[in-house]
Amino acid sequence: MIKTDAVLGVFFALFAAIGFSAKAILIKLAYLDHVDAITLLALRMAFSVPFFIIAAIWVNRRDAEPLNKKDWLVVLVLGLLGYYLSSFLDFLGLLYITAGLERLILFLYPTLTVILTAIIYKRPIGHRVMSAMALSYVGIVLVFFHDIGLSEGNAAISRADVILGSILIFCSALSYSSYLVGAGHSIARIGATRFTAYASIVASFASILQFLLTHPLSALNVTMKAYQLSIAMAIFSTVLPVFLLSYAIHHIGPSRSSLIGSVGPVATIALAYFFLGEAVSLLQISGTILVLAGVVTISLSAKKSSNN
């Protein structure tokens, strides 16, 4: 008999993957209303932070053990690195490239985590994982050339834009991978929900502070549609996916949750096609399949290693 918690875990992991994927679509739609990246990020985090504050208060009532100075420093640094910086670079990158390419580049974070872990902890990378990583990066190259081809027939997008956007999104993935490598021990000690809530609060205030230092308050005079998209982004692509994914990891494990999350890039390409009119080509589909195959192989290898 299938356990209800396991079924809910699968459903929540799937919903989280689609929610995270929809973020790029909502950002691109907001950009159509001429909202700049810093303002949009600040709006997203301003609408998200009340939920994270409530979550922090709630989890503190369950876990009374206070954080020490080292814990607070880790939360501050990793919150800025893994949530604020990666989000900021992501928002900037989406000014220049398609939502489909953005999601695929971000999806490379497991490969970057493997590389960073090997460098920092001097752990060898197996031949199977190296082959899977090569597969993923070949896939990214194919999708990259798909977008380069689109730029040649579109005066609004240049080849330089695609290159710049890809670099920004890759740096976003690298920032998030650095967060994952550094956060493992702290999450185990502090607790996933509490750590996520605290780190998200740090990122929220950093995003709002960045806006206040760089923009006049009149920059908030954006369209009602932009506000609606920001609220949708905060609820459906930030708060709900974060906590639903935590629930899924708790009940079905990180490996299964990660594998279910592989639907993310496919969902983004489908949503971008329907809502943004982004072209889909055989080259893009082939590249997507290679990226997914590589990342799934790495995830399965990580699961096998953890069971040994």
Secondary structure, DSSP 4 states (H G I P E B T S, - for coil): ---HHHHHHHHHHHHHHHHHHHHHHHHHHHHTTT--HHHHHHHHHHHHHHHHHHHHHHHHHH--PPP-HHHHHHHHHHIIIIIIIHHHHHHHHTTTS-HHHHHHHHTTHHHHHHHHHHHHH-PPPPHHHHHHHHHHHHHHHHHHHHHHHHHHT-TTS-HHHHHHHHHHHHHHHHHHHHHHHHHHHHHHHH-HHHHHHHHHHHHHHHHHHHHHHHS-GGGG---HHHHHHHHHHHIIIIIHHHHHHHHHHHHH-HHHHHHHTTHHHHHHHHHHHHHT-----HHHHHHHHHHHHHHHHHHHHHHHHHH-
